[in-house]
Each structure stands twice: as C-alpha cells, then as structure tokens.
Amino acid sequence: MNRRDFVRSLGLGGAAAMGVRRPLWAAARESHRYGPLIDDDFRLVVLHTNDTHSRMDPFPMDGGPFAGLGGAARRATLIRRVREANEHVLLLDSGDIFQGTPYFNFFAGEIEFRAMTAMGYDVATLGNHDFDNGVDGLVAMLPEAGFQFVSANYDVSASALAGHVRPHTVREFDGVKVGIFGLGIDFERLVLASLHEGVRYTDPFEAARTACRELREQGCSLVICLSHLGYVYADPARPSDRTLAEAVPEIDLILGGHTHTFLDEAVVFGRGGAGSRGRTGFTVVNQVGWGGMRLGRVDVTFDRGRQACQWAAAGYDIDERLDG
C-alpha cells in the first residue's frame, strides 16, 4: 500500500494542509482500516522514537532549523490520542535517551525515565550515550523506568546491569505474540571502557540470528529489532540497519537510531511473497531523526491465522499543533 492510500484510509481529509509526508494523525479519528481485509483481521500500531537526547522541552525559538519542534508534553498528548483511537499499541525506543540538555546534567536521567514511564513506553534498547554516567549511573536510574530494556549483543552478565537488561522480550496482543530485541553499537571510540565496565559488545548479526530463532520458537508472529547501530555508513563492512536487514532477513521491523537519520519513507527489503523473508515477506527499516521531533508509526495487519500480512508506515511531526 502506498502512502497516499494509507493516509486516505485513515480518514485524513485535511492532511495535505498539515503535510501528508509526515501527517499529524492526531487530527484524525481512525474509523477506517487499510488494505484488503478479512472478517477477523487484527491490526497492531507500533510507535517508536530514537535519540531523544534528554530533549524535554521544544527546541528554542532561536531561528535555528529545529526552532519550536519537539517537546515531551506534546509527544505524550499525541501518544494518548493514538491510543484512544487504536486498541493495540506498542511504544518503543531505540536508545540514546540520555545526554543533550541540562535536564541530564542536573538529574542524571531521572526526568527522562519518569517522562517515558508516564507516556507508557513498553520496551527500549541502550544507546552509547545511555552509558555517559557509567553503568552504575544507569543502574541507579532504572527504578524510574517502568519499561523493559533489551539488548541482545551487549553481554551484561559481568556488570551491574545483570538482571536489568534482557536479550529480548515478548508482548502479546489478543493472541498475537510480538518479539522485541535490541542491538547496540560497538563501544570502541564512542564509550570509555570505564563507563561500560563489565558490559561486552558482541557481534550484532549473530546476536540477531539467535534472538530471531528464539523468538520464533516462542511463537512470535512479528519480530522487531530496536537497533542503535546506525542507518548506513560509507564502510559497507560496518554493521548498520541496512546491512542488518540484508544479513538477517528473519527480522520483520528494524527501528533504528544513532545516526539521527530522518527517513521520510520507511525502507523495505525483500518485497517477495510471504515466506521469502522470515514470516512476513518483508523487512521494514525506519528511523525518526533525533530530539523527539518526530514520532514514527508502523501499522501491521495480521490474517485470521495471526500471521503478519501487510504493513504501512508514516510519521508524526511534533510541533505546536499539539499544544493545548
């Protein structure tokens, strides 16, 4: 399904005035579903963020390129409206929650975690900046996080994070099991050894293959990777979201971070039929920039056998239209 049809199916008659490229779906009430449907179809709405970097307030009105964009309160309002219009919603984050504003300098991550908990985040992975106060600093803030952390390629067994970070987790919606795992970037030249003490980086592709196999064995119809590897690099040997999609086709959704990439269209790998890649026949890659300026959304429909059969993706701009 193309973006125009998807937007029309959601009843966004006024979307053109708001920017169809990244429609503000909060203005619509989703009384229409998309695609060829069967009597007992099922739809899951996946919302996602990445690299919010302690940006609690909108960017200042200083004439800069991001002036007035973002804001945690606006994001919370939008998430609430999406939940009001949809029965099954999953809210995810792909890392680098910490660092970037005085909120982190003064409160060490407490404000960020409390805000995400209030918004109802379900699962997040770890980015390199989430170690900026060291492992002990991160662990000290975890009681404020009412959501699960996952990372399949960070071996935390010898660190204070042991027992707090799992390789993967499963969420179930009306009989549909969704598996979620995380992948983190190599610490080399990014995080001082003293800050990730006891946490060991391992090969992300091998970790992803293992996670996919274990999640499928648990009956997961959809497998989502929260990636903090980065979208793409000049060096094709460096792990990225794109190389991951090619190397591990068993993943259905890769929701990325680290490179602060604003993707105006989700990128699709493996357009063949069901069974050609994992269970769904596609791998969708998306990333929504940084600073909480955009909220990503991927809708997945499932057939009567509770197997994923269609997807559609778009994003919301977080701006003054969400005030009040």
N, C-alpha and C positions, 0 to 999 in steps of 0.2 A: 504494500500500500504506500502511495506517495504522500508527502507531507500535506499537500492541498486537500486530498481526500480525507486524510486523518483529521485535519483541523475542521473541515466541514462536518465530519461525523460527530464531532464533539459539540456541535451547535454554536461555533464561534462566528456568528454572523458579523460581529464588529471587529474581528481580529485584524483586518487589514489596517485599521486606524491605529492599532496597538503594536503592529509588527508581527506578521504571520511567521516570520523566520524563527522567532522565539516568542510564541504567543503567551500572553498572560492568561492562562487557563482559569485563574481565579474569577475572572469576569463571567465565566460560563457555568451553567449547571448541566452536567453531562447526562442528559436523558437519552442520548443516542450512543449505541455501541458501533464498533467498526468491523468491517470485513464480513465475509460470508459466514453466517452464524448457524449453529445448530441449537436445538431446543434447550440443551443443558450446558451451554458454553460457560466458561469461567474466565474472568479477567483479573490479573494482578497488576497493580500500579507500583512500579519501582521508582522511588525518588532518590536522588543522590547529589552529594556535594563533594568537593575536594579542595584542599589547600585554602581553607578559610582563614588561617593565619591570625587568629585572635581578633578578627575584624568584627567587633560587636556593633559598632555604630556605622552609619553610612559614611562613605568617603566624603571628606570635607568639600564644600563648595568653593574650591580654590582655582577654578579654571582648568584643572587637570583633566586628563582623558576619562577618569572614572568618577568625576565630581558628582556627588549626590547618589551614587549607586550603592547597593548592598544594604546591610543592616539586619541584625539578628531578629529584632522585633518584627520587621516586615516578613522575613523568612518564616517565622513562626505563624504569622497570620496566614500566609499562603499555604503552608503545610496543613493548617487546620481546615482551610476551605477545601483542599483536595480530599482530605479525609471525610469531610462532611458529604462529599459528592460520590465517594467510592467506598465500597465495603472492605476491599482487601488492599492495603497499602503497606509497603515495606520502605523504610527510610534508612539510608546507608551513607557512609562517609569513607573516602579513600585516603585519609591521612593528611598530615601537617595541619592539625588542629591548632597547635601552639605556634607562638612567635610572630611578631609583626607589629604589635601595638603595646602601649603601656599597660593594658589590661594583663598581659602576660608578665611584664616586668614586675608589676606590683603584686599580682595574685597567683602567679605561677601555674595557671591553667584551671584554677577553681571556677572562675566565671565561665569559661568556655564549656567545661564539662556540665556545669549546672544548667546552662542555657540549652545545650543539646539534649540533656535529660528531660527538660521541660518540653522541648519540641517533640519528644518521643522517638528519638533515634533508636534503631534496633541493633545495628552492628556497625563497627568501624574497624579499619586497619591502622597500622602505625606508619607514619612518615618519618623521615630523618629528623625534622625539627621537633618532633614529639619527644626526642631524647635531649633537647637542649638544656634541661636541668638534670640530666643524668637519669639513670634507671631508678635510683631512689626517689628523685624528684617526681618522676612519672608515677611511680607506685603510690607515693603519698597523696596524689590527686585522684587515684582510681575510686576511692569511696564516693566521690562526687559524680561518677559516671554511671548512670543507670542503664547502660547498654553494654553489649559484648564486644570485646576486642579479639580479632582473629589475625593470625599471620602464620602461613604455612612454611615459609622459608627462613624465618627467624627462629633459631633454636634458643628458647629462653630457659631451658631446663636447669642451667647452671647460674641463673640470675634471680634477682628478687621478683621478676615478673612471672616466675614459675607458678602455675595455678591461676594466673590472671589473664593469660593470653593463650587461646587455643588455636590449633591449625585451621579449624573450620567449625561451623555450626549449622544447624538445620532449623528452619522455621516452617511451620505447617499452616496452611490456609484451606479450610474446608476440604481436607483430604489431599491437597496438593503439597508435596514436600519440596522446599526450596533450599538448596545447599549453598552456603556462602563461605568462601575462604579468602585469605588476604595474602598479598605478596609485597615485600619491602625491598627497597633499593640497596645496593651494595654500600656499606658504610665507608669504604675507602675514599679518602679525600673529601668526605662530607661530614662525618661524625668522628670526633676524637675517641680514641679507644677507651679512655677513662669514662666517657659518657655512655657508652653501650657495654659496660663491663658485664661479662657473663653472657651476653647475647651474641650469638654467632650467625652470620649470614651464610646461607646455603643456596645451592643452585635453584633459581626460581622455576625453571621449566620442569625439573624433576619433581620439585615440591608440588607444582600444579598438577602434574600427571597423577601423583599419588593421591592428592586431595580429590580430584575428579573421580578416580576409581572408588575411593572410599565413600564418597557421597552418592554415587550411582548405586553402590551396593546397599546403601541405606534407603534406596527407593526414591531418590530425588529426581523429579521431572525437569527441574531447572537448576543449573549450576552457574553461580555468579562469582566472579573474581573481583575483589576490591584491590586494585593494583596501585602501588606507589612506585612503579618502575619508570614512568615517563612514557609519553606517547610515541615518539620516534627520535632517532639520533642519526647523525651522519655516518657513524660507525655501525654497519649492519650487524656486527657481532655483539653489540651491546644489547642486553635484554631490554625490551620495550613492550608496550601494549601491542604494537603491530607484529613484532616478531613472536610474541606470545600467542597471538591469535593464529598465526600460521603453524607454530610448533605444537600447540596443544588444542586441536580442534574440538575436543570434548567440552570446552567451556562455551556456555551459551552467551553470557554477557560479561564484558570486561569494562568495568567502570574505573577510569584511570585518574591519576594525579601526578604530582611532582613537577611536570614541565609547564604547568599553568596554561595549558592549551585550551583555547575557546573553539570547540568544534561546533560549527553551525549546522552540521549534519552528522548524525551517527554514521560510522564507517562499518560496512558489512563485509564479512569474509564468508565464503562458502555459500553461494546462492543456490546450491543444488537442493534437491528434494529432501524430505525428512529421512534421516538415517545416513546422509552423506557426511554429516559432521555431528558427532555426539548424538543427541536425541532429536534435535530441532531442525537440523539442516542449515543452521546459520551460527555465526559468532558476531555479535554486535559490540562495537567498541565506542565508548563515549567518554568525554571529559568536559567539564564545565568551567574552565578558567581558574579563577582564584578569588579570594577575598569575599566570598559569599555574594558575588554579583549576579549569579545565575543559579537556578535550581534545575537540575536535569530530571527528565522523566522518560521512562521506557515502560510502555504497556505491553504485556504479554498475554495472549489468549491461549486457552487450553481446550482441547476437544473433550468429548464425553469420556474418553479413556484417561483424562487428566494428563495428557501429553501436550507440551507446548507446540502450537501450530502456527501462530502469527505474532508479529511484533510491530510496534510503531513507536517512534521516538520524537521528542521535541524538547523545548526548554522554556523556562520562565525567566524573564528579566526581573530582577529585584530592584524596584525603584519607587518613586513617590506615589505611584498608583495604589500601593499597598498601605499607605498611611491612613489613619483614621478608622 
